[in-house]
Amino acid sequence: MGINGLLPIIQPAGRRVHLTEFKGKRIAIDGFVWLHKAAFKYPRQVIKDPSTKLLLPYLMSKVNGIINCGIKPIIIFDGQNLPSKQITTEKRKQEREQALEKARYFEQIGNNAEAFKNYQKAVAITPETVHTWIQELQRNAVEYFVAPYEADAQLVYLAKSGYVDAVLSEDSDLIAYQCPTTLLKFDDTYHVLQIDFQNVLKLIGLPADTFTSLCILAGCDYIDHIDKLGPKTALKFLKDKNDPHKVIDMVKLNSKFTVPDDYHSKFDQALTTFKCARAYSPLTQELVFLSTPPAIDTSFLGAEMSENQLIDLVKGRISANTLLPFQIINEIPRSMSMPSSSSRSEMSLTTHYNTNSSTQQNITKLENARPNLISRVLQQNKSAKPSPSKKKYEIRYDDPKNPQKRITAFFKTA
């Protein structure tokens, strides 16, 4: 998370302030920062039950502390995985899986300290964890949004559009996104490091887009890093060449550095992501770009969404991972394999059959869901089997803890 080695370089452009200086203002807050800190206190419990309420006291104490400073908080959550971040996402997932194996091993041999450390490395913030907090935010009338894709892009859009006065986070990526005012290093005394983007440009001596190029060359989540190229060296090269692609060509000729394959095109894609990422406009209730993208294939910025689907996601009514309503997810046993949000299907819902009256409510919830959402569950679930007619598909949900709780649904091809 963040740009490699950036903060020490730009920190002189900031100033340490108390949050009460923002009294009467609106601040957008990266909710995942507090979620991760809360989850680190109870990593094993969160892994076992992602929707646990154990995190709520810590989370709401932070929210209430902000409110007590006279500030209106708007909590922002990550949404769907960004296609341009797929490699980074998969790498982190593998690291968590490896850590979970170690945690269980250490727990088995009685080394609880090492087990706890590895559970902390293994814990992930899931849409179910987010949903639990969202319900509490709703009860306390605290504003929130689930970003269509990256929370960083959503935070920056709210700041650039004037919806909020500043953004509170621990992620220096916000500076690469050219966030007008970023508040970092929030501590228990409610002091923060305020960094205004214009002051960063004055300190560094680069135009805005060239500064973002510096962040990419230094190392970010959207591209493999050039080995041994740090921000100070990248800054020196950029000031000398005034063109990031000339810097890349120069670095390729130097045996000290290792440049990943196809770095030029991937660099352009990363730059477009920082400049043109997708976000949600609370004023127009539309999916928008931070700025107009170039006339190229921009699928790496994320797919289009229907108006209803966008609103459901932003309001936290559906899971960012599956795009299924949470009430349906809660009825499906955990043993069932859930699909990713990127999967698509050409099937539509027709008729449901259930084995007893106790599951009729589950069937109703399934029927009320959009057919394309249900079909994605069908598409990747291994229990889906073609019926003799070869035009219908059957899917069955069995709860191993309750043999009577069974739903059998029939679908037909569109």
C-alpha positions as CSV (number, residue, x, y, z in Angstrom):
1,M,0.0,0.0,0.0
2,G,1.3,3.4,-0.9
3,I,4.2,4.7,-3.1
4,N,7.6,3.2,-2.2
5,G,9.7,5.7,-0.3
6,L,7.6,8.7,-1.2
7,L,6.5,10.1,2.2
8,P,10.0,11.0,3.5
9,I,10.5,13.1,0.3
10,I,7.2,15.0,0.5
11,Q,6.9,15.2,4.3
12,P,8.6,18.7,4.4
13,A,5.7,20.0,2.4
14,G,3.3,19.1,5.2
15,R,2.5,20.5,8.6
16,R,1.4,18.8,11.8
17,V,-2.1,20.1,12.8
18,H,-4.9,19.1,15.2
19,L,-8.1,17.9,13.7
20,T,-10.1,20.7,15.4
21,E,-8.6,23.0,12.7
22,F,-11.1,21.4,10.4
23,K,-14.1,22.1,12.7
24,G,-17.2,22.6,10.6
25,K,-15.6,20.8,7.7
26,R,-16.4,17.6,5.9
27,I,-13.7,14.9,5.8
28,A,-13.7,11.7,3.7
29,I,-12.1,8.8,5.6
30,D,-10.5,5.6,4.2
31,G,-12.6,3.1,6.2
32,F,-10.2,0.2,5.4
33,V,-7.4,1.9,7.5
34,W,-9.5,1.6,10.7
35,L,-10.9,-1.8,9.7
36,H,-7.4,-3.3,9.3
37,K,-6.3,-1.8,12.7
38,A,-9.4,-3.2,14.3
39,A,-9.0,-6.6,12.6
40,F,-5.4,-6.9,13.8
41,K,-6.8,-6.9,17.4
42,Y,-9.0,-9.9,16.6
43,P,-7.5,-11.6,13.5
44,R,-8.5,-15.2,14.3
45,Q,-12.1,-14.2,15.1
46,V,-12.4,-12.1,11.9
47,I,-11.0,-15.0,9.8
48,K,-13.5,-17.4,11.4
49,D,-16.5,-15.0,11.2
50,P,-15.9,-12.0,8.8
51,S,-19.2,-10.4,9.9
52,T,-18.2,-10.4,13.6
53,K,-19.3,-7.3,15.6
54,L,-16.1,-7.4,17.7
55,L,-14.6,-4.6,15.7
56,L,-17.5,-2.1,16.1
57,P,-16.5,-0.6,19.5
58,Y,-13.0,0.4,18.1
59,L,-14.5,1.6,14.8
60,M,-17.2,3.7,16.3
61,S,-14.9,5.2,18.9
62,K,-12.8,6.6,16.0
63,V,-15.9,7.9,14.2
64,N,-17.2,9.5,17.4
65,G,-13.8,11.1,18.0
66,I,-13.9,12.7,14.6
67,I,-17.5,14.0,15.3
68,N,-16.4,15.4,18.6
69,C,-13.9,17.5,16.8
70,G,-16.8,19.2,15.1
71,I,-16.2,17.4,11.8
72,K,-18.7,15.5,9.6
73,P,-17.1,12.2,8.6
74,I,-17.9,10.4,5.3
75,I,-16.6,6.8,5.5
76,I,-15.4,5.3,2.2
77,F,-14.8,1.6,1.5
78,D,-13.1,-0.2,-1.3
79,G,-15.4,-1.7,-3.9
80,Q,-14.8,-4.2,-6.7
81,N,-11.3,-5.3,-7.5
82,L,-9.7,-3.1,-10.2
83,P,-8.5,-5.1,-13.3
84,S,-5.3,-3.1,-13.5
85,K,-4.5,-4.2,-9.9
86,Q,-5.1,-7.9,-10.5
87,I,-1.5,-9.0,-10.1
88,T,-1.0,-7.2,-6.9
89,T,-4.4,-8.5,-5.6
90,E,-3.5,-12.1,-6.4
91,K,0.0,-11.7,-4.8
92,R,-1.5,-10.4,-1.6
93,K,-4.1,-13.2,-1.5
94,Q,-1.4,-15.8,-1.8
95,E,0.6,-14.2,1.0
96,R,-2.5,-14.3,3.2
97,E,-3.1,-17.9,2.4
98,Q,0.5,-18.8,3.3
99,A,0.3,-16.8,6.5
100,L,-2.9,-18.7,7.4
101,E,-1.2,-22.0,7.0
102,K,1.6,-20.9,9.3
103,A,-0.8,-19.5,11.8
104,R,-2.7,-22.8,12.1
105,Y,0.6,-24.7,12.3
106,F,1.9,-22.6,15.2
107,E,-1.4,-22.8,16.9
108,Q,-1.3,-26.6,16.6
109,I,2.1,-26.8,18.3
110,G,1.1,-24.4,21.0
111,N,3.1,-21.3,19.9
112,N,0.3,-18.8,20.3
113,A,2.5,-15.7,19.9
114,E,3.7,-16.8,16.4
115,A,0.2,-18.0,15.6
116,F,-1.2,-14.5,16.4
117,K,1.4,-12.8,14.3
118,N,0.5,-14.9,11.3
119,Y,-3.2,-14.6,11.8
120,Q,-2.6,-10.8,11.6
121,K,-0.9,-11.3,8.3
122,A,-3.6,-13.6,7.1
123,V,-6.7,-11.6,8.0
124,A,-8.5,-9.9,5.1
125,I,-11.3,-7.3,5.2
126,T,-14.2,-8.8,3.3
127,P,-17.5,-7.3,2.1
128,E,-19.2,-9.0,5.0
129,T,-16.9,-7.2,7.5
130,V,-17.7,-3.9,5.8
131,H,-21.4,-4.7,5.8
132,T,-21.4,-5.2,9.5
133,W,-19.9,-1.7,10.0
134,I,-22.2,-0.1,7.4
135,Q,-25.2,-1.3,9.4
136,E,-23.8,0.4,12.5
137,L,-23.0,3.6,10.5
138,Q,-26.6,3.6,9.3
139,R,-27.9,3.3,12.9
140,N,-25.8,6.3,13.9
141,A,-26.7,8.3,10.8
142,V,-23.1,8.5,9.6
143,E,-22.6,9.0,5.8
144,Y,-20.7,6.4,3.9
145,F,-20.1,5.2,0.3
146,V,-18.7,1.9,-1.1
147,A,-16.5,2.9,-4.0
148,P,-17.3,1.4,-7.4
149,Y,-13.7,0.3,-7.5
150,E,-10.7,1.8,-5.6
151,A,-11.5,3.7,-2.4
152,D,-8.5,6.0,-3.2
153,A,-10.1,7.2,-6.4
154,Q,-13.4,7.8,-4.6
155,L,-11.8,9.7,-1.9
156,V,-9.9,11.9,-4.4
157,Y,-13.0,12.5,-6.5
158,L,-14.9,13.7,-3.4
159,A,-12.1,16.1,-2.6
160,K,-11.6,17.4,-6.1
161,S,-15.3,17.9,-6.6
162,G,-15.6,19.9,-3.4
163,Y,-17.9,17.4,-1.7
164,V,-15.4,17.2,1.1
165,D,-12.7,19.5,2.4
166,A,-10.0,16.9,3.0
167,V,-9.2,13.2,3.0
168,L,-8.0,11.2,6.0
169,S,-6.0,8.1,5.2
170,E,-2.6,6.3,5.7
171,D,-2.1,5.7,2.0
172,S,0.4,7.9,0.1
173,D,-1.3,6.8,-3.2
174,L,-3.7,9.7,-2.6
175,I,-0.8,12.1,-3.3
176,A,-0.2,10.3,-6.6
177,Y,-3.9,10.8,-7.4
178,Q,-3.2,14.5,-6.9
179,C,-5.6,14.8,-3.9
180,P,-5.9,18.5,-3.0
181,T,-5.6,18.0,0.8
182,T,-4.5,14.7,2.4
183,L,-4.4,14.1,6.2
184,L,-1.9,11.3,7.1
185,K,-0.4,9.9,10.3
186,F,-3.6,10.3,12.3
187,D,-2.7,9.5,16.0
188,D,-4.5,9.0,19.3
189,T,-4.2,12.8,20.1
190,Y,-6.1,13.6,16.9
191,H,-3.1,15.2,15.3
192,V,-2.5,14.6,11.6
193,L,0.1,15.5,8.9
194,Q,-1.7,17.8,6.5
195,I,-0.3,17.7,3.0
196,D,-1.6,20.1,0.4
197,F,-0.8,18.9,-3.2
198,Q,0.2,22.4,-4.4
199,N,2.8,22.6,-1.6
200,V,4.2,19.2,-2.7
201,L,4.6,20.4,-6.3
202,K,6.5,23.5,-5.0
203,L,8.8,21.4,-2.9
204,I,9.5,18.8,-5.6
205,G,9.7,21.2,-8.5
206,L,7.6,19.1,-11.0
207,P,4.3,19.6,-12.8
208,A,1.4,17.6,-11.5
209,D,1.4,14.8,-14.1
210,T,5.2,14.5,-14.0
211,F,4.9,14.1,-10.2
212,T,2.4,11.2,-10.7
213,S,5.0,9.7,-13.2
214,L,7.5,9.9,-10.4
215,C,5.2,7.9,-8.1
216,I,4.8,5.2,-10.7
217,L,8.5,5.0,-11.3
218,A,9.1,4.8,-7.6
219,G,6.8,1.8,-7.3
220,C,3.0,1.5,-7.0
221,D,0.3,-1.2,-7.1
222,Y,-0.5,-0.8,-10.7
223,I,2.8,-1.9,-12.2
224,D,5.8,-4.1,-11.4
225,H,8.6,-2.1,-9.9
226,I,11.9,-1.3,-11.6
227,D,14.3,-3.0,-9.3
228,K,16.7,-0.7,-7.5
229,L,15.0,2.5,-8.8
230,G,13.9,4.6,-5.8
231,P,12.0,7.9,-5.7
232,K,15.2,10.0,-5.2
233,T,16.9,8.5,-8.2
234,A,13.7,8.7,-10.3
235,L,13.2,12.3,-9.4
236,K,16.8,13.1,-10.5
237,F,16.2,11.3,-13.8
238,L,12.9,13.1,-14.4
239,K,14.3,16.5,-13.8
240,D,17.1,15.7,-16.3
241,K,15.0,14.1,-19.0
242,N,11.6,15.9,-18.5
243,D,9.9,12.8,-20.0
244,P,9.2,9.5,-18.1
245,H,9.5,7.4,-21.3
246,K,13.0,8.8,-21.9
247,V,13.8,7.9,-18.3
248,I,12.6,4.3,-18.9
249,D,14.7,4.1,-22.1
250,M,17.8,5.4,-20.2
251,V,17.2,3.0,-17.3
252,K,16.9,0.0,-19.7
253,L,20.5,0.7,-20.9
254,N,21.8,0.6,-17.3
255,S,22.6,-2.9,-16.1
256,K,22.1,-1.8,-12.5
257,F,18.3,-1.7,-13.0
258,T,15.9,-4.4,-14.0
259,V,13.0,-3.2,-16.1
260,P,10.0,-5.5,-16.3
261,D,8.7,-6.5,-19.8
262,D,6.4,-4.2,-21.7
263,Y,7.0,-1.4,-19.1
264,H,6.3,1.5,-21.5
265,S,2.7,0.4,-22.1
266,K,2.1,-0.7,-18.5
267,F,3.4,2.7,-17.4
268,D,0.9,4.5,-19.6
269,Q,-1.9,2.3,-18.2
270,A,-0.8,3.1,-14.6
271,L,-0.7,6.8,-15.4
272,T,-4.2,6.7,-16.9
273,T,-5.4,4.8,-13.8
274,F,-4.2,7.6,-11.5
275,K,-5.6,10.4,-13.7
276,C,-8.8,8.9,-14.9
277,A,-10.0,6.3,-12.4
278,R,-13.7,5.6,-12.0
279,A,-15.6,6.9,-9.0
280,Y,-19.2,7.6,-7.9
281,S,-20.7,11.1,-8.0
282,P,-23.1,11.5,-5.1
283,L,-24.6,14.6,-6.8
284,T,-25.5,13.0,-10.1
285,Q,-25.6,9.4,-8.8
286,E,-23.5,8.3,-11.8
287,L,-20.3,6.4,-12.5
288,V,-17.7,9.0,-13.5
289,F,-14.0,9.4,-14.4
290,L,-11.7,11.6,-12.4
291,S,-10.8,13.1,-15.8
292,T,-11.7,12.3,-19.4
293,P,-9.7,9.2,-20.4
294,P,-7.7,9.0,-23.6
295,A,-9.3,7.4,-26.7
296,I,-8.1,3.9,-25.9
297,D,-9.5,0.7,-24.4
298,T,-10.1,1.6,-20.8
299,S,-11.5,-1.7,-19.6
300,F,-8.6,-1.8,-17.0
301,L,-10.3,1.0,-15.2
302,G,-13.3,-1.2,-14.5
303,A,-16.6,-2.1,-16.3
304,E,-19.7,-0.1,-16.7
305,M,-22.6,-0.7,-14.3
306,S,-26.3,-0.2,-14.5
307,E,-27.8,2.6,-12.5
308,N,-29.5,0.2,-10.1
309,Q,-26.4,-2.0,-9.6
310,L,-24.2,1.1,-9.0
311,I,-26.6,2.5,-6.3
312,D,-26.9,-1.0,-4.7
313,L,-23.1,-1.3,-4.5
314,V,-22.5,2.3,-3.3
315,K,-25.1,1.9,-0.5
316,G,-23.6,-1.4,0.6
317,R,-26.7,-3.5,-0.3
318,I,-24.7,-5.9,-2.5
319,S,-21.3,-7.5,-2.0
320,A,-18.5,-6.0,-3.9
321,N,-17.0,-9.5,-4.5
322,T,-20.1,-11.2,-5.9
323,L,-22.6,-8.4,-6.6
324,L,-25.1,-10.5,-4.7
325,P,-27.5,-8.9,-2.1
326,F,-26.2,-9.6,1.4
327,Q,-29.4,-11.3,2.6
328,I,-28.9,-13.9,-0.1
329,I,-25.2,-14.4,0.7
330,N,-26.1,-14.9,4.4
331,E,-28.5,-17.8,3.4
332,I,-25.9,-19.6,1.3
333,P,-23.7,-22.0,3.3
334,R,-20.1,-21.0,3.6
335,S,-19.0,-24.3,2.0
336,M,-20.4,-23.1,-1.3
337,S,-17.9,-21.6,-3.8
338,M,-18.8,-18.0,-4.5
339,P,-18.0,-16.5,-7.9
340,S,-15.9,-13.3,-8.5
341,S,-17.6,-10.1,-9.5
342,S,-15.9,-10.3,-12.9
343,S,-17.7,-13.4,-14.0
344,R,-20.6,-13.1,-16.5
345,S,-23.3,-15.5,-17.6
346,E,-25.9,-15.8,-20.4
347,M,-28.5,-17.6,-18.2
348,S,-31.7,-16.3,-16.6
349,L,-33.8,-17.3,-13.6
350,T,-37.0,-19.2,-14.3
351,T,-38.4,-21.5,-11.5
352,H,-37.4,-22.5,-8.0
353,Y,-38.3,-25.6,-6.0
354,N,-37.7,-26.2,-2.4
355,T,-38.0,-29.3,-0.1
356,N,-39.7,-27.7,2.8
357,S,-41.6,-24.6,3.8
358,S,-38.8,-23.3,6.0
359,T,-36.7,-22.4,3.0
360,Q,-39.5,-20.6,1.2
361,Q,-38.1,-17.2,2.4
362,N,-34.8,-18.1,0.9
363,I,-36.4,-18.8,-2.4
364,T,-38.2,-15.5,-2.3
365,K,-35.0,-13.7,-1.7
366,L,-33.4,-15.5,-4.7
367,E,-36.4,-14.6,-6.9
368,N,-36.2,-11.0,-5.9
369,A,-32.5,-10.8,-6.9
370,R,-31.6,-9.7,-10.4
371,P,-31.3,-12.7,-12.7
372,N,-27.8,-11.9,-13.8
373,L,-26.6,-11.9,-10.2
374,I,-28.2,-15.3,-9.5
375,S,-26.8,-16.7,-12.8
376,R,-23.3,-15.9,-11.7
377,V,-23.7,-18.1,-8.7
378,L,-25.0,-20.8,-11.0
379,Q,-22.2,-20.4,-13.5
380,Q,-19.3,-21.2,-11.2
381,N,-21.0,-23.5,-8.7
382,K,-19.8,-27.0,-9.2
383,S,-23.2,-28.5,-8.2
384,A,-24.8,-27.0,-11.3
385,K,-25.8,-29.9,-13.6
386,P,-27.6,-29.9,-16.9
387,S,-31.1,-31.4,-16.8
388,P,-32.2,-34.1,-19.3
389,S,-33.7,-31.4,-21.5
390,K,-30.2,-29.8,-21.9
391,K,-31.9,-26.4,-21.8
392,K,-32.1,-26.2,-18.0
393,Y,-29.6,-26.2,-15.3
394,E,-30.1,-27.2,-11.7
395,I,-28.3,-25.9,-8.7
396,R,-28.7,-27.2,-5.1
397,Y,-27.7,-25.6,-1.9
398,D,-27.2,-28.0,1.0
399,D,-26.4,-27.0,4.6
400,P,-24.3,-29.8,6.2
401,K,-25.4,-28.6,9.6
402,N,-29.1,-28.8,8.7
403,P,-30.0,-31.6,6.3
404,Q,-33.5,-30.2,6.0
405,K,-32.3,-26.9,4.8
406,R,-32.1,-27.4,1.0
407,I,-32.8,-25.2,-1.9
408,T,-33.0,-26.6,-5.4
409,A,-33.3,-24.0,-8.2
410,F,-33.8,-24.5,-11.9
411,F,-32.4,-22.1,-14.5
412,K,-32.7,-22.1,-18.2
413,T,-30.4,-20.6,-20.8
414,A,-31.4,-17.2,-22.1
